[in-house]
Amino acid sequence: MSEPSSSLPARPSIEQLRKRAKERLAEMRETNPSAKLADAQFRLAREYGFDSWPKLVDHMATIDPRLAEPQITAPVSRWLGSATMWASWIAMTSACS
């Protein structure tokens, strides 16, 4: 790790860091329209003293192991809900045949 210019909050949130990276990207694109999210993530990680974004995320997982678990997002959960309803409908119509 390099020397941080900022310190992580007492209760850091990976979602908050992702949001900050997107905000940083918007700032960077004001002067460099070709900036990518990876560039913003790298700068944010360096600001907190990490060599890369993945190392920052890994560190977050050591603080709270739940952060390393995959999270189901709203669109996926809506799809899963639809798939479950569809499977129930198929089972119900098959039983009637």
C-alpha positions, -999 to +999 in steps of 0.1 A: +000+000+000+011+035-007+007+065+017-030+075+018-041+110+012-075+101+028-085+075+053-115+052+050-144+060+072-149+040+104-177+020+088-168+020+051-193+009+025-184-007-008-215+008-023-205+042-012-171+037-027-186+026-060-208+058-059-178+079-052-159+063-081-188+072-105-188+107-092-151+109-097-155+096-133-180+124-140-154+150-127-126+134-147-147+135-179-150+172-176-114+175-186-109+141-203-140+128-221-123+095-228-118+087-190-131+053-180-146+040-147-115+019-141-094+052-142-117+067-115-116+036-094-078+035-096-075+071-085-099+065-056-080+034-045-047+054-046-063+082-026-070+056+002-035+042-001-041+011-021-023+000-052-054-008-072-092-009-070-093-048-065-069-044-035-092-018-020-123-041-025-103-070-010-095-049+020-132-040+024-140-077+024-116-083+053-134-055+073-168-071+066-168-105+050-204-100+038-190-075+013-174-104-005-207-123-010-225-118-043-255-094-040-287-099-060-296-067-076-332-055-082-333-064-119-321-099-112-345-104-083-373-092-105-363-117-132-360-145-106-395-136-094-408-138-129-390-171-135-405-185-103-440-174-113-434-188-148-423-222-134-453-223-111-476-216-141-460-243-162-463-268-133-499-258-128-509-261-164-490-294-168-509-309-138-542-299-155-534-317-188 
